[in-house]
Amino acid sequence: MIKIEKIEEVCNGKFVSLKKLHYIQDDTKKTWEIAQIFDSVAVLIYNVTQGSFVLVKQFRPPVFLKNNDGFTYELCAGICDKDISLEQIAIEEIAEETGYKVDSVVKINSFWTAVGSAGAKQTLFYAEVEDKDRVNQGGGIENEKIEVIHLPLTKMEEFMEDESLVKTPGLLYAFEWWKNQAIEAMVEQAEI
């Protein structure tokens, strides 16, 4: 049984609110520091024309504090800070970050991230694009500086195993999902 005694605001920023949670668990008083953040969407994008995944590379200050580089390889993603569907947020993020225009995305799954510090939910989608769908260079909005990366399908495994590249768990999960879809398609084809 958990009983919340109080939530103490430590700092309230634009994207992160730091709080201290005072609670009782099994008759023991406890305190936990929490970073409340927005839920998010992420999209595994596959460019059919090029046979490549469309990823983003961007600078992340918290990573910089850990490795003095700060650049990460990620799925196209964004926070859920608008009163529209998750699918629509994903579609908008694809256009903003990568420059591709898509009309729909397919939900893969949703999961919880940063469970020890933030407990935010991320919903993962999949979209296919062609070269003709690229309407601008992407790169994000305002002060974002996003580099669009096209990773050839043939380099996926090597990329996944390269620990020198900072990657998110969601990206690795998405690639595993992709591989499972490919295996299922091969099995179906063999059964025909």
Secondary structure, DSSP 8 states (H G I E B T S, - for coil): -EEEEEEEEEEE-SSEEEEEEEEEETTEEEEEEEEEE--EEEEEEEETTTTEEEEEEEE-HHHHHHHS--EEEE-EEEE--SSS-HHHHHHHHHHHHH-B--S--EEEEEEEESTTTT-EEEEEEEEEE-GGGB-S----STT--EEEEEEEGGGHHHHHH-TTS-B-HHHHHHHHHHHHHHHHHHHHHHH-
